[in-house]
């Protein structure tokens, strides 16, 4: 299914076996970036991990940027871009705020939005990065640092991929007086198992994560 939304972004709903051919086609056409909402990649192991490796190779070989896979997409509340399958964003009159959200979990961005709305708290934008085969939380947040309408950040982390980019972002945010708060999943054995099955996150790193986030100045 193909349609174009009001912002001019082309979107397609595709079954998992057609994702790789579609991404290759986008690369050939010079599409600068694709967002993949489909699951069935490294978080499932086996064939899924192989599919994810092929996606990574496309990004590395063509320069096309990829958000996802296993993402719930991007929501820019200010310009009404709702590139997501998360039903929470079907609500009307979503409040606009000044906090940018970056999350491994797609369901979490919907929960934050709906619960924030009941308290009159809004967000500037929310991004679900999924498995982070290319674009990660640190790089996505770094791209927004000089936006005058964003003054704080909320991260929902299931693991610490691309840690150097997260650190560079956090230090740059501190220089600009923009606080960063993180909620890290995986403190318990059950939560670590959930993270592994959800986005292929590595378990057993909670103590390391605490030290790393504290060193970066992330609350």
C-alpha positions as CSV (number, residue, x, y, z in Angstrom):
1,X,0.0,0.0,0.0
2,X,1.5,3.4,-1.0
3,X,0.3,6.9,-0.1
4,X,1.7,10.3,0.4
5,X,0.9,12.3,3.5
6,X,0.5,16.0,3.9
7,X,4.2,16.6,4.4
8,X,5.1,15.0,1.1
9,X,6.7,11.9,2.7
10,X,6.2,8.8,0.6
11,X,5.1,5.8,2.7
12,X,4.6,2.1,1.9
13,X,3.2,-0.8,3.9
14,X,5.2,-3.8,2.9
15,X,5.5,-7.5,4.1
16,X,8.8,-8.5,5.6
17,X,10.1,-10.4,2.5
18,X,9.8,-7.3,0.3
19,X,11.7,-4.9,2.6
20,X,15.2,-5.6,1.3
21,X,14.2,-5.3,-2.4
22,X,12.3,-2.0,-1.6
23,X,15.3,-0.6,0.3
24,X,17.7,-1.5,-2.6
25,X,15.3,0.2,-5.0
26,X,15.2,3.3,-2.8
27,X,19.0,3.4,-2.8
28,X,19.2,3.1,-6.6
29,X,16.7,6.0,-6.9
30,X,18.8,8.2,-4.7
31,X,16.4,8.4,-1.7
32,X,18.4,10.0,1.1
33,X,16.7,8.2,4.0
34,X,14.3,5.3,4.7
35,X,12.5,4.5,7.9
36,X,11.7,0.8,8.4
37,X,8.8,-0.1,10.8
38,X,8.9,-3.8,10.0
39,X,10.1,-6.3,12.7
40,X,11.6,-9.7,11.9
41,X,15.3,-8.7,12.0
42,X,18.1,-9.3,14.6
43,X,15.6,-9.4,17.4
44,X,14.4,-12.7,16.0
45,X,17.8,-14.3,15.4
46,X,18.7,-16.6,12.5
47,X,17.3,-15.4,9.2
48,X,16.3,-12.1,10.8
49,X,19.9,-11.4,11.8
50,X,21.0,-12.1,8.2
51,X,18.3,-9.7,6.8
52,X,19.6,-7.0,9.2
53,X,23.2,-7.6,8.1
54,X,22.1,-7.0,4.5
55,X,20.4,-3.8,5.5
56,X,23.5,-2.6,7.2
57,X,25.5,-3.4,4.0
58,X,23.1,-1.3,1.9
59,X,23.5,1.7,4.2
60,X,27.3,1.4,4.3
61,X,27.6,0.8,0.6
62,X,25.3,3.5,-0.7
63,X,25.3,6.3,1.9
64,X,21.5,6.1,2.3
65,X,20.6,6.6,5.9
66,X,18.3,4.0,7.6
67,X,16.1,4.5,10.7
68,X,15.1,1.1,12.2
69,X,14.3,-1.6,11.4
70,X,11.8,-2.6,14.1
71,X,11.0,1.1,14.5
72,X,7.7,2.9,15.2
73,X,8.9,5.8,13.1
74,X,9.0,9.6,13.6
75,X,6.6,12.1,14.9
76,X,7.2,15.9,14.6
77,X,4.4,17.4,16.7
78,X,5.1,20.9,15.5
79,X,4.7,20.4,11.8
80,X,2.2,17.5,12.2
81,X,4.4,14.8,10.6
82,X,3.1,11.5,11.9
83,X,5.1,8.8,10.2
84,X,4.2,6.0,12.6
85,X,1.9,3.0,13.0
86,X,1.5,3.8,16.7
87,X,-2.3,4.3,17.2
88,X,-1.8,6.7,20.1
89,X,-0.9,9.4,17.6
90,X,-4.4,9.2,16.1
91,X,-5.6,11.4,19.0
92,X,-6.6,14.9,18.2
93,X,-5.1,18.0,19.6
94,X,-1.7,16.5,20.6
95,X,0.0,19.1,22.8
96,X,3.2,20.7,21.6
97,X,6.1,20.9,24.0
98,X,9.9,21.5,24.0
99,X,11.2,18.1,24.9
100,X,12.6,15.7,22.3
101,X,12.1,12.0,22.8
102,X,14.4,9.3,21.4
103,X,13.4,5.7,22.2
104,X,14.4,2.1,21.3
105,X,10.8,1.2,22.0
106,X,8.0,2.3,19.6
107,X,5.2,1.6,22.0
108,X,6.9,3.8,24.6
109,X,6.7,7.0,22.5
110,X,2.9,6.4,22.2
111,X,2.7,5.9,26.0
112,X,4.7,9.0,26.8
113,X,2.5,11.1,24.4
114,X,-0.8,9.9,25.7
115,X,0.1,10.0,29.4
116,X,1.7,13.4,28.8
117,X,-1.5,14.7,27.2
118,X,-3.6,13.8,30.2
119,X,-1.2,16.0,32.3
120,X,-1.0,18.8,29.7
121,X,2.6,18.0,28.9
122,X,3.7,17.9,25.2
123,X,6.7,17.1,23.2
124,X,8.5,18.7,20.2
125,X,9.1,15.4,18.5
126,X,9.4,11.7,19.2
127,X,11.6,9.2,17.3
128,X,11.7,5.4,17.6
129,X,15.1,4.1,16.5
130,X,14.4,0.4,16.8
131,X,17.4,-1.8,16.1
132,X,19.7,1.1,15.2
133,X,21.5,-0.5,12.3
134,X,22.5,2.9,11.0
135,X,21.0,6.0,12.7
136,X,21.2,5.7,16.4
137,X,19.9,7.7,19.4
138,X,23.0,9.8,19.7
139,X,23.2,10.9,16.1
140,X,19.4,11.6,15.9
141,X,19.5,13.8,19.0
142,X,22.7,15.5,17.9
143,X,21.0,16.7,14.7
144,X,18.4,18.6,16.8
145,X,20.7,20.3,19.3
146,X,20.7,23.7,17.7
147,X,16.9,23.8,17.3
148,X,15.8,26.7,19.5
149,X,12.4,25.1,20.1
150,X,14.0,22.1,21.8
151,X,15.3,22.6,25.3
152,X,15.5,19.1,26.9
153,X,15.8,15.4,26.0
154,X,14.2,12.2,27.2
155,X,15.8,8.9,26.2
156,X,14.3,5.4,26.6
157,X,17.2,2.9,26.3
158,X,17.0,-0.9,26.1
159,X,20.8,-1.1,25.5
160,X,23.8,1.0,24.7
161,X,24.6,0.8,21.0
162,X,26.7,3.5,19.4
163,X,27.8,4.7,22.9
164,X,30.3,7.2,21.6
165,X,27.6,9.0,19.7
166,X,25.4,9.2,22.8
167,X,28.3,10.6,24.8
168,X,29.2,13.2,22.2
169,X,25.5,14.3,22.1
170,X,25.2,14.4,25.9
171,X,28.3,16.6,26.3
172,X,27.2,18.9,23.5
173,X,23.8,19.2,25.1
174,X,25.3,20.1,28.4
175,X,27.4,22.9,26.7
176,X,24.0,24.3,25.5
177,X,22.3,24.0,28.8
178,X,19.9,21.4,27.5
179,X,19.4,18.6,30.2
180,X,19.1,14.9,29.2
181,X,17.3,12.3,31.1
182,X,17.4,8.5,30.4
183,X,15.3,5.6,31.4
184,X,17.3,2.4,31.0
185,X,15.5,-0.9,30.7
186,X,17.2,-4.1,31.9
187,X,17.8,-3.7,35.6
188,X,16.0,-7.0,36.4
189,X,16.5,-10.4,34.7
190,X,13.0,-10.2,33.2
191,X,13.6,-6.7,31.8
192,X,16.9,-7.8,30.3
193,X,15.2,-10.7,28.6
194,X,12.4,-8.4,27.3
195,X,15.1,-6.0,25.8
196,X,16.8,-8.9,24.1
197,X,13.6,-10.2,22.4
198,X,12.4,-6.7,21.6
199,X,15.3,-5.0,19.8
200,X,18.1,-7.6,20.0
201,X,19.6,-5.7,22.9
202,X,22.4,-7.2,25.0
203,X,21.7,-8.1,28.5
204,X,23.9,-7.9,31.6
205,X,25.1,-4.4,31.1
206,X,23.1,-2.4,33.7
207,X,26.0,-1.5,36.0
208,X,28.0,-0.4,33.0
209,X,25.1,1.7,31.7
210,X,24.7,3.4,35.1
211,X,28.4,4.4,35.1
212,X,28.4,5.5,31.5
213,X,25.3,7.7,31.8
214,X,26.5,9.3,35.0
215,X,29.8,10.1,33.3
216,X,28.0,11.7,30.4
217,X,26.0,13.9,32.7
218,X,22.7,12.1,31.8
219,X,20.2,11.9,34.7
